[in-house]
Amino acid sequence: MKTATRTAQPASRWQPALAGTLLAALLAAPLATHAGEGGTSHIMPGANATLVDVPPTAPGGFVKPMYINYQGSASATLPTAAGIVANLNADANTFVLGGGYGFEQTVLGGAHYTVAAFLPYTWLSISGNSQALGGVGIQNSVSGLGDLTVVPVMLAWKADSWQFDFLMPVYAPTGSYETGRLGNTGLNYWTFDPIVGVVYSNAKSGLNAAIHVGYAINTENNATSYKSGDILHVDAAVQQIFPLGSGFANVGVEGWYFQQATCDSGSGATLGCFKGRTAGVGPVLGYIQPIGREKLLFEVKWLPELETKNRLNGDYVWLKMVYTF
């Protein structure tokens, strides 16, 4: 009985921390590559699966800084703002500052309602061989603000050990973009990404599992007359929480599968349909530090892409921190 009481304690203490966290899928840095124009998308693996990504179920504010490194390459030709390019190599580092607020008043049958916004800043180095220049090598290094993400609707319903989520991230084309430049920190089009999810949290064992499914709808880039296809994306994770020091550690695994559901289109889509996909799995480590009624949450994860099509293939490294108050 003593052991059972101790195992119940971590979940009862760390579960309020989830109330101050937010889906990192609200990140708006154009590093993820799932075909589409430039082989890119607003949606990226690792953004929407783990404990620090679960939508809030209690009122209060939060601040969420994040860092992402992505390194990838592709020998196949990809459409970019500089035309068709082969043998792409990219190294991107992005810092994101975000935050939001969960309201005390529930809506729609007890749903907890939160609003949030995230703004990224990216340092991008990219190179490749330009088809328009007869295979001549070109390269570019650029830094600047990425595309702002606004989340006007984030809802979470709690039912014992289960949580049901709905949210609507909107990616606005606020980032730096130039036609003819190989690398850009913005994508120059809007994305609307409705997401639904289910989270299971066992308060006695500390076992947690989550799955979220989204459908990202892209508008046309009016600078290039290119409309990137819509993306169906699935992110899932399993994690185990246990006491460590004055807080609680967690260890787990995250997996994802992203599939472009519709073809690229528009007069600028010279490669035709050009559907892409990516899938992979990787480890996740986290720590939760209570500070009175407030919380600090840390997470690091390494996510190698294991299967790709019509896109760069590489590795994502995420560092996340959430401060809830």
C-alpha positions as CSV (number, residue, x, y, z in Angstrom):
1,M,0.0,0.0,0.0
2,K,2.9,2.3,0.7
3,T,4.3,1.8,-2.8
4,A,0.9,2.4,-4.3
5,T,0.6,5.7,-2.5
6,R,4.0,6.8,-3.6
7,T,3.3,6.0,-7.3
8,A,0.1,7.9,-7.1
9,Q,1.8,11.0,-5.8
10,P,3.8,12.0,-8.9
11,A,0.8,12.0,-11.2
12,S,-1.3,14.0,-8.7
13,R,1.4,16.6,-8.5
14,W,2.5,16.8,-12.1
15,Q,-0.9,16.7,-13.7
16,P,-1.6,20.4,-12.9
17,A,1.6,21.2,-14.8
18,L,-0.1,19.9,-18.0
19,A,-2.7,22.7,-17.4
20,G,0.0,25.2,-18.1
21,T,1.4,23.7,-21.3
22,L,0.6,24.0,-25.0
23,L,1.0,22.1,-28.2
24,A,4.3,22.9,-29.7
25,A,2.7,22.3,-33.0
26,L,1.8,25.9,-32.9
27,L,5.4,26.6,-34.0
28,A,5.6,28.6,-37.2
29,A,9.1,28.0,-38.4
30,P,9.3,26.7,-42.0
31,L,11.9,23.9,-41.3
32,A,9.7,20.9,-41.7
33,T,9.8,19.4,-45.2
34,H,6.8,17.5,-46.5
35,A,6.9,18.2,-50.2
36,G,5.0,21.3,-51.2
37,E,6.8,24.4,-52.5
38,G,10.4,24.4,-51.4
39,G,9.8,20.9,-50.0
40,T,8.5,22.7,-46.9
41,S,5.6,23.1,-44.6
42,H,4.5,24.9,-41.5
43,I,3.9,21.5,-39.8
44,M,6.9,19.6,-38.4
45,P,7.5,16.3,-36.5
46,G,8.0,16.6,-32.8
47,A,5.7,19.6,-32.4
48,N,2.6,17.8,-31.1
49,A,2.8,14.7,-29.0
50,T,4.5,14.7,-25.6
51,L,3.6,15.9,-22.1
52,V,4.8,19.5,-22.5
53,D,2.6,19.6,-25.6
54,V,-0.8,18.7,-24.0
55,P,-3.4,21.5,-24.1
56,P,-4.2,23.1,-20.7
57,T,-7.0,22.0,-18.4
58,A,-6.8,24.7,-15.8
59,P,-6.8,28.5,-15.9
60,G,-3.6,30.5,-15.9
61,G,-0.8,31.8,-18.1
62,F,2.3,30.2,-19.5
63,V,5.5,31.2,-21.3
64,K,7.0,28.6,-23.7
65,P,10.5,29.2,-25.2
66,M,11.7,26.5,-27.6
67,Y,14.8,25.7,-29.7
68,I,14.9,23.4,-32.8
69,N,17.8,22.2,-34.9
70,Y,17.2,20.5,-38.2
71,Q,19.8,19.1,-40.6
72,G,18.7,17.4,-43.7
73,S,19.6,16.6,-47.3
74,A,18.0,15.4,-50.5
75,S,19.5,14.2,-53.9
76,A,16.1,14.5,-55.7
77,T,15.0,17.8,-57.3
78,L,12.8,20.0,-55.2
79,P,10.8,23.2,-56.1
80,T,12.1,26.3,-54.3
81,A,11.8,30.1,-54.4
82,A,15.0,30.0,-56.5
83,G,13.5,27.4,-59.0
84,I,14.1,23.7,-59.3
85,V,17.1,22.6,-57.2
86,A,18.8,19.2,-56.7
87,N,21.1,18.0,-54.0
88,L,19.8,20.2,-51.3
89,N,21.5,20.5,-48.0
90,A,19.9,22.5,-45.1
91,D,20.9,23.4,-41.6
92,A,18.4,25.4,-39.7
93,N,18.3,26.6,-36.1
94,T,15.1,28.2,-34.8
95,F,14.3,29.9,-31.5
96,V,10.6,30.3,-30.7
97,L,9.0,32.5,-28.0
98,G,5.4,31.8,-27.2
99,G,2.8,32.1,-24.6
100,G,-0.8,32.1,-23.8
101,Y,-3.6,32.2,-21.3
102,G,-6.3,29.7,-20.2
103,F,-9.6,31.2,-19.1
104,E,-11.4,30.2,-15.9
105,Q,-14.8,30.0,-17.5
106,T,-15.4,26.7,-19.3
107,V,-17.3,26.4,-22.6
108,L,-19.1,23.8,-24.7
109,G,-20.0,21.3,-22.0
110,G,-17.0,21.9,-19.7
111,A,-14.2,22.5,-22.2
112,H,-11.2,24.5,-20.9
113,Y,-10.5,27.4,-23.3
114,T,-7.0,28.7,-24.1
115,V,-5.6,31.3,-26.6
116,A,-1.9,31.5,-27.6
117,A,0.6,32.9,-30.0
118,F,4.1,31.9,-31.1
119,L,6.8,33.8,-33.0
120,P,10.0,32.1,-34.4
121,Y,13.4,33.4,-35.4
122,T,15.4,31.2,-37.7
123,W,19.0,31.0,-38.9
124,L,19.1,29.0,-42.1
125,S,22.0,27.8,-44.3
126,I,21.1,26.0,-47.5
127,S,22.8,24.9,-50.7
128,G,22.0,22.9,-53.8
129,N,22.5,22.7,-57.6
130,S,20.3,25.0,-59.7
131,Q,18.5,23.3,-62.6
132,A,18.0,26.7,-64.3
133,L,21.7,27.4,-64.2
134,G,22.7,24.0,-65.6
135,G,23.5,22.3,-62.3
136,V,25.7,25.1,-61.0
137,G,26.0,25.1,-57.2
138,I,24.2,27.8,-55.3
139,Q,24.0,28.6,-51.5
140,N,22.4,31.0,-49.2
141,S,22.5,31.9,-45.5
142,V,19.6,33.9,-44.1
143,S,18.2,34.8,-40.8
144,G,15.0,36.5,-39.7
145,L,11.5,36.2,-38.2
146,G,9.4,33.2,-39.3
147,D,5.7,33.0,-39.8
148,L,3.6,33.9,-36.7
149,T,1.2,31.3,-35.3
150,V,-2.0,32.4,-33.6
151,V,-4.2,29.9,-31.8
152,P,-7.6,31.6,-31.3
153,V,-9.3,28.3,-30.3
154,M,-7.8,25.6,-28.1
155,L,-10.3,23.3,-26.2
156,A,-9.7,20.5,-23.7
157,W,-12.3,18.2,-22.1
158,K,-11.3,16.1,-19.0
159,A,-13.0,12.9,-18.1
160,D,-11.2,11.0,-15.3
161,S,-7.9,9.7,-16.8
162,W,-8.9,10.8,-20.3
163,Q,-8.6,14.1,-22.1
164,F,-10.1,15.1,-25.5
165,D,-8.6,18.1,-27.4
166,F,-9.5,20.3,-30.3
167,L,-7.4,23.3,-31.5
168,M,-7.1,25.5,-34.6
169,P,-3.6,26.9,-35.2
170,V,-3.4,29.5,-37.9
171,Y,0.0,30.2,-39.5
172,A,0.3,33.8,-40.9
173,P,2.8,34.8,-43.6
174,T,4.7,37.3,-41.5
175,G,8.2,35.9,-42.1
176,S,10.9,37.1,-44.4
177,Y,10.4,35.9,-48.0
178,E,12.0,36.8,-51.4
179,T,11.3,35.2,-54.8
180,G,14.6,33.9,-56.3
181,R,16.2,33.4,-52.9
182,L,17.1,29.7,-52.2
183,G,16.3,29.9,-48.5
184,N,13.5,31.9,-46.7
185,T,12.5,32.0,-43.1
186,G,8.8,32.6,-44.1
187,L,6.6,30.6,-46.5
188,N,4.5,33.5,-47.9
189,Y,1.1,31.7,-47.5
190,W,-1.4,30.9,-44.8
191,T,-2.0,27.5,-43.2
192,F,-5.1,26.5,-41.2
193,D,-4.5,23.3,-39.2
194,P,-7.5,21.9,-37.2
195,I,-6.3,19.2,-34.8
196,V,-8.1,16.6,-32.6
197,G,-6.5,14.5,-30.0
198,V,-6.8,12.0,-27.1
199,V,-4.6,11.9,-24.0
200,Y,-4.5,9.1,-21.4
201,S,-2.9,9.8,-18.0
202,N,-2.8,7.1,-15.3
203,A,-2.5,8.8,-11.9
204,K,-1.4,5.7,-10.1
205,S,1.2,4.3,-12.4
206,G,2.5,7.5,-14.1
207,L,1.9,6.1,-17.5
208,N,0.9,8.6,-20.2
209,A,0.0,8.2,-23.8
210,A,-1.3,10.8,-26.4
211,I,-2.2,10.9,-30.1
212,H,-3.1,14.0,-32.1
213,V,-4.3,14.1,-35.7
214,G,-4.4,17.2,-37.8
215,Y,-5.2,18.3,-41.4
216,A,-3.2,21.3,-42.5
217,I,-4.8,23.3,-45.3
218,N,-2.5,25.7,-47.3
219,T,-3.4,28.7,-49.3
220,E,-1.6,29.8,-52.5
221,N,1.8,31.6,-52.5
222,N,0.7,34.5,-54.7
223,A,4.4,35.5,-55.4
224,T,5.0,32.2,-57.2
225,S,1.5,31.0,-58.1
226,Y,2.2,27.8,-56.2
227,K,-0.3,26.1,-53.9
228,S,1.2,23.5,-51.7
229,G,-1.0,20.4,-51.0
230,D,-2.8,19.7,-47.8
231,I,-1.1,17.5,-45.2
232,L,-2.6,14.8,-43.0
233,H,-0.4,14.4,-39.9
234,V,-0.4,12.1,-36.9
235,D,1.9,12.5,-33.8
236,A,1.9,10.0,-30.9
237,A,3.9,9.4,-27.7
238,V,4.1,7.1,-24.7
239,Q,5.9,8.3,-21.6
240,Q,6.5,7.1,-18.0
241,I,6.8,9.6,-15.1
242,F,8.8,8.8,-11.9
243,P,10.0,10.8,-8.9
244,L,13.6,12.2,-9.2
245,G,15.1,14.7,-6.8
246,S,12.6,17.5,-5.9
247,G,10.6,16.9,-9.1
248,F,9.6,14.3,-11.6
249,A,11.4,12.9,-14.6
250,N,9.9,11.2,-17.6
251,V,11.2,9.0,-20.3
252,G,9.4,8.0,-23.4
253,V,9.2,7.6,-27.2
254,E,7.5,9.6,-29.9
255,G,6.5,8.7,-33.4
256,W,4.9,10.4,-36.4
257,Y,3.5,9.9,-39.8
258,F,2.9,12.8,-42.2
259,Q,1.3,12.3,-45.6
260,Q,0.5,14.9,-48.2
261,A,-3.2,14.3,-49.0
262,T,-3.7,16.6,-52.0
263,C,-1.4,17.5,-55.0
264,D,0.5,20.6,-55.3
265,S,-1.2,22.9,-57.9
266,G,-1.0,26.3,-59.6
267,S,1.0,27.5,-62.6
268,G,4.1,27.5,-60.5
269,A,3.9,23.8,-59.7
270,T,6.1,22.7,-62.6
271,L,6.9,19.3,-61.1
272,G,3.2,18.3,-61.0
273,C,1.4,16.6,-58.1
274,F,4.7,16.1,-56.1
275,K,3.1,14.5,-53.0
276,G,5.5,13.9,-50.1
277,R,5.6,12.1,-46.8
278,T,7.7,11.5,-43.7
279,A,7.7,9.1,-40.8
280,G,10.0,8.4,-37.9
281,V,10.5,7.6,-34.2
282,G,12.8,8.9,-31.5
283,P,13.4,9.1,-27.7
284,V,12.1,11.8,-25.4
285,L,13.4,12.9,-21.9
286,G,11.7,15.4,-19.6
287,Y,11.7,16.9,-16.1
288,I,9.0,18.7,-14.1
289,Q,10.1,21.0,-11.3
290,P,7.3,22.3,-9.0
291,I,7.9,25.8,-7.6
292,G,5.0,26.3,-5.1
293,R,1.9,26.6,-7.3
294,E,4.0,27.3,-10.3
295,K,5.8,24.8,-12.6
296,L,8.9,24.6,-14.8
297,L,8.9,21.9,-17.4
298,F,11.9,20.8,-19.6
299,E,12.1,18.5,-22.5
300,V,14.7,17.3,-25.0
301,K,14.1,14.9,-27.9
302,W,15.9,13.5,-30.9
303,L,13.7,12.6,-33.9
304,P,15.4,11.0,-36.9
305,E,13.4,10.7,-40.1
306,L,13.3,7.0,-41.1
307,E,11.2,7.1,-44.2
308,T,10.7,10.0,-46.6
309,K,9.5,10.9,-50.1
310,N,9.9,14.1,-52.1
311,R,11.6,15.9,-49.3
312,L,14.8,16.4,-47.3
313,N,15.7,13.6,-45.0
314,G,17.4,14.4,-41.7
315,D,17.2,14.7,-37.9
316,Y,15.2,17.1,-35.6
317,V,16.6,18.0,-32.1
318,W,14.1,19.8,-29.8
319,L,14.6,21.7,-26.6
320,K,11.5,22.9,-24.8
321,M,10.7,24.8,-21.6
322,V,7.4,25.8,-20.2
323,Y,6.8,28.1,-17.2
324,T,3.3,28.0,-15.9
325,F,1.8,30.6,-13.5
